[in-house]
Amino acid sequence: MLTDKAIKAAAGGEKPYKIADSQGLYLYISTSGHKSWRLKYRLNGKEQLMTFGNYPDLSLRAARDKRDTARKILREGRDPRHAEKRAKLVRSDDSAMTLEIVARRWYAVNHTKWKPVHADDVIRSLERDIFPDLGEMPMDEIDKPTLLAALRQIENRGAVETARRVKQRIAKIYRFANAEGANLVNPGDDINDALKPLPPAKRHPALVKIDEIRAMLFDIDRAGASPVTRLAGRFLALTAQRPGMVRNMKWSEVMGITWDHDNAAEKTWVVPSDKIKQELQLRVDESFQHPVPLSRQAVETLCTVRRLTGCGTYVFPGVRSSHQPMSENAIGYLYNREGYQGRHVPHGWRSSFSTIMNEQVEREAGQDIRLHGDRMVIDLMLAHTPRGMSSAELRYNRAAYMPRRRELTQIWADKIMEGALPADQIISTPRRKPRS
């Protein structure tokens, strides 16, 4: 058997040579005197060779430990070379399993799927609330009481919703680590009952009476704002889509309009799948196009605003640049200036549409059983998941029921636009001073 003294005395010669230790382990000496540890073994009747490392970086004792580990793997019928490669690939060292290291790997894999503002919120919440206390801890040492202690610090500053969002993110990080083969107990599972209850959800203020909506549109049409902003507010009311989707709408997304007011063809705004994914913060495999049928009044609005913005990319561009979308606050500020603060917000059109149209269904459904399906159609029009519809069915049915969707769109437009200014008069109507 080898000794440290014999190893140090070994020098290079005219040819490479080896000095045996025991059980297949030997020291290989090159002509230059370089020394490396190697193991010779047989597997399935064939001779194999495995290199452990160089001497003196790897001592005699360490080399024997590696040999013993390799021979144990051999007795199990496995190849020790494969086990060594696997250990390198999966980074099985403990230092790679601290919470912060794994969390940043999880973030790097997922952040491109999210809206930038959401991605920024995710990493900032971890850096602010989790990494200072738990970031350097190995993930297998973080149990439920430890995680709860960190979450309660967030709750104690009044950020109850943030605490629950951070808990969800920690749970996802553990699932990510386990998907990599970590086999960890997830401390984020089944702890909701130990957290403070969420405060009641705040509803978006919305007008739900037709006469009030008509009065509001009357005020907005004549408001002290640019025609583009007023027309954007009208289009938002007519389509009842999310304000961010309207604000970022491009001319290339409008289908079937020849811009001559010919309403023979079916006019549709097709919201691309990537915009829907970002707006709803969906995973890539759940993204879908969202077709929005356009009423006669919505087409008139688009034809009018095209005279102002048709040379650019965006239907409703910002004031400072035609190559940037309208400010996310422009329509909301317009409503506030006209006296609707606390009464109606841009997102409120979705509640207005859903409430009024569902009430109509409730009144009329008893007379025509076919109308019972309108509740599902209304949800589809709002890019919601109808109750009772699976996620798989939802992906295939997004563009379904278009004839009825067009009918409901026109019914809604006729209800709210009764007595409204023609869209082209919004351009020529003098702006009224904002209400005091």
N, C-alpha and C positions, 0 to 999 in steps of 0.2 A: 504493500500500500504506500501511496505517496505521503511525503511529509513536506512541510513548508520549506525546510532547509533544502531538500532535493529539488523542489520546484524552483527556488531562487537560483540554485546552482546550474540549472539546465540552460544551455546556450545554443545559439544557432549553429548549424553545420553546413556541409556541402549539400545535403539533402534534407527535406523536412522529415521529422520523425515524431513518434508519440511515446508517451510514458503512461503505462496502465496504472489505474488506481484499483478499483474493484467493481464488480457487477456491471461491467460495460462502460464505466466512466474512465476517460483518459484525458491526458493533457497533450495537445498538439502543438509542436514547436516548429515554426517556419524557419527558413534559411536565415532570415533577418533576426531571429530570436523572439518574434512575436508569439505569445502563448495564448491558447484558447481552449476552453473546456468543451468536450464533445462526449456524446453518449451513443454507443452502438447497441442496437437492440433488434429483435426479430418480431415481426407482426405478420400473421397469416402466412408463415413460412418464408417470408422475404426479409432480408437484412435491411435495416433502416438506420439513418444517421441524424442526430439532432445536435445543434450547437447551442450551448447555454450562454456563453459570454466570454469575456477576456480576463486573463489574470494580469495584474492584481485587482482589477475592478471587482471581479467576482472571486472571493476567497475560496480556499479548499473546502471549508465547512459549508459555505453557501452552495458550492457546486454539488456537494454530496446531498444537501437538502433538496436541490432541484432534481437530482437523480432519483431520490427516494419518492418524490412526488410523481415523477414520470413513470416509475415502475408500478406505483399504485394504480395509475390510470391504465397502464398496460394490463394489469390483472383484471380490470373491469372490461377488457376487450376493446378499449378505445386507443386511438393514436395520440400520444402526448404532444405531437407537433400541432395537431388541430386545436387541442386545448390551449396551447400557448398563443396561437393566432387569434382564437376567440377572445382571450383575455385582453389582448391588445386592441381588438376592434371595439369591444363594448366598454372599454375604459373601466375595468372592474375595480380600480383603486378607490379607496374610501374618499379621497380628496375630491373626486369628480362628482360625489353625491351630496354635496352640501346644497341647501335649498336655493341659494342665490345662483349657483352655477347651473343647476338644472332649470331653474325658472328662466334664466336668460336664454338657454337653449330652446325651451318651450316658446318663448316670445319670438325668437328669431324664426322659428318654423311657421308661426301663425300670424304674425302682425301684418303681413301683406294681404291677408284676407279681410282685414277690418278697415273701416273708415279711419283716416289719419287721426281725427280727434279722439276716436275710441282707442286706437293703439297707443296714443300718447297718455290717455287716462290710465290704461292698464299698467304701463311700466312705471308711471309716476306714483301710482298707489302702492305698488310693491316697494319701490325705492323709499318712499316716505314712511310707510306703515309696517312693513314686514322685514326688509333686509337689515335695518339697524339692530333688531333684537334677534331675529331668527336666521338671517342670511348665511352666517358662517357655521350654523349647526348642521351636522349630518342629518339627512332626511329621516333616517330610521330612529332618531332620538326625539323627533317632534311628535308628541302624542296629543290627544284631544285637549287636556288641561293646558298644555303649553300654547297651542294655537288659540284656544279660547281666551287666554290671558292677553294675547296680542290683539285679538279682535275687540275685547272689552275696552282696551285703551282707545280704540277708534270710536266705540259707542259713547265713551265718557266725554268725548268732546262734542257730542250731539250728532255725529255722522252715522246714524243707524243704517241707512241704505248703503253707505260706503262699506261698512263692516260686512254686510251680507255679500256685496259684490266681491270684496277681497276674499271672503271665505270660498266663494265659487271659483275664483281664480286659483287659489291654493289647491282645491280639490282637483281641478283640471291639470295642474302641474304634477300632482301625484299620479294621476291616471296616465299622463305622458311618460313619467318615469317608469311606471309599471309596464307600459307598452314597449319600453326598451328592455324589459326583462328584470326590473329591479325587485319585484315581489315585496312591495312595501305596504304596510297598513295605512290607509288613507285617513288622516285625522280630520279631513273636511267632510267626511260622510256622517250623516245622522246627527248633526249638532245644531240644527236649526232651532230646536226646542230650547236650547240653552241661550239663544240670542234674544235680544230685545225685539218685540214685534215691530213690524214696519208701520209707520204712520199711515193713516188713510190716504189713498191715492188722490191727488188733486186732478179734478176734471178741467179740461180746457174750456174756458168760457165760450159759449156758443148760443146764438139766437136760434130758436126752434119754432118760431111762429112766422108764417109766410108774410104777413103784413109788416112785421118788424124787419125781415130780411129785405123786402122790397124798399122799405124806407132807407135802410143802410146802403143798398146799392145806389139809390137816388143820391145820397150824400157823397158816396165815393166817386160817382161819375162826374160830379161837379167840384171835387175837392181841389185844394191848393197843392197839387202834386203833379209830377210830369205825366203826360199821357201814357207813357210806357208803364209806369207804376200803376196807374189806374186801370189800364187794360189787363195787366197781370193780376190785379185783384179781382177783376171780373172773371177772367179765365179760371182762376183758382176756385171761385165760387161755383162756376159751371161744371167743372170736372170733379171737384171734391177730392183731389189727390193731395198727397203730402206736399207742403210748401217747398221743401228742398227739391222735389222732383220737378215742380213747375219752374222754380228759380233756375235750375240747371238744364232746362229743356233746350234742345237744339232743333234747328230747322230740318235737319236730316232725319229726325224722328217722326215727322209728320207725313202720313201716307194718304194718297187719294185726293189731294187738293190741287187744282190747276190754277188757283188764285184768281179765278174770274167769277167767283160766287156761284158757279155751277154746282148744285147740290145733288146731281144725279148719282155720282159715285159715292161709295161708302168711305167716309172720312174717319181716320183713326190716328191717334197718337200712340206709337209703340215705344214704351219705356224700355231701354235695353236692360238685359239681365244684370250687367255689372252695376248699374245704378240702383236697381232693386236690391241687390245683395248689399251694397253699401248703406242704402237708406234703412234697411231692416237688420243690418249686421248679421247676415246669414252666412253659412258656410258655402264654399264654392259649389259643392254638389247639390245645393238646394236653390241655386240661382235660377231665375226664370224671367222671360220677357213678360211685360204686363201691357196688354192692349187696352187702350182707353178710347171707347167710341166717342165721337165728337158730335154734339148737337148742332143744329143750324146756327144757334147764337154763338157757340164756341168757334165755329168756322168763320163766322162774320168777325169775331174778335181777332182771330189770327190773320185774316186778310187785311184788317185795318192796321194792326201792329206791324205787319210786314212792310208797309209803306215807310215805316220809321226805322226798322231794324233788319230788313231783309237782306242787306248786303253783308251782314256779319254772321257769326256762327250761332250765337244764342238768340232765342226768340225774345227773351226779356233781359237784355244786357244791363250792366251797371252804368252809372252816370259818367264815370271817369274813363271807361274803356269799353269799346264794343266787343272786345275779345275776352271779357270776363263776365261771369253771370251777375245778375242783380244782387245787391247786398241782402243777406238773410234777414235783415231787420227792416228793409224798405217798406214792405206791405204792412207789417205790424205797426210801424211808426205812423203810417198813413191812417190806419184804423184808430189809433190812439188820438191823433190830432183831431179827428172828426168826432170825438166824444164817445168812442166805443171801448175805451180802456176798461178792463174788468167785465165787459159784456160780451165781447167777441174777439177772438184772435184768429190768425190765418189758419191754424190747424183746426179751428172750430168748425170750418165748413164740412169736415168729415162727420162730425156729430150732428150738424144740421141736416145733412143729406140722409144719414142713417135713421135719425129720429123721424123725420117727416115722411120718408118713403116707407119705412116699416109701419108707421101708423096707418098709412094708406093701405098697405097690404092687410093689416089687421081688420080694417073696416070693410074691405072688399073681398077678402078670401072666402068668406062664407057663401058668396054668390058664385064664385068660380074656383073650383078646387085646384086648378092649375096655378093659381096665384100663390099657393102655399110654398111653391119653389122659389118665389121671388126673394125670400129672406136669404137663401143661399146665393142667389145671383147678386144681391146687394152687397154681400160680404166679398164676393169675387171682384166686384167693381171697385171696392176699397182696398184690394190686395190683401184682404184678410183670409184666414183659414176658416171656411164655413164649419159650423158645429157638425160633428159626425163624419167629416171627410178626412180620410187618411192623408198623410204627407205625400205618399206615392200618387194617390188619385189627384191630389191638388196640383202636382207638377203637370199632369196630363190635361187637366181641366181648366187651366188658367185662361185659355183662349175660347173656352166653350160658352154656349148660350149667348153668342154675340147678337143674334136678332133681338132677343129680349133685353139684353143690356142696352142696345141702341134705343129701344122703345122707352125704357126707364130713364135713360139719359135725357131724351127729348121731353118726357113728362116733367122731369125735374127742372129743366131749363125753362119750359113754358110757365111753370109755377112761379119761379123766382124773378123772371125777367118781364113780367107783365108791367107795362107802362115805363119800361126802362128806355134810356136814350139809345138810338141806333149807335153802333160802335164808332162809325166814322165821325159822329158829332162830338165824341169825346176829344178828338184832336182839335176841333174848331171851337169848342165851348170854352169861354174864358174861365180861368181858374178863380175860384172863390177863396177868399182868405180863410185860413184855418179857424175853426171855432175856438173861442176863448174858454 
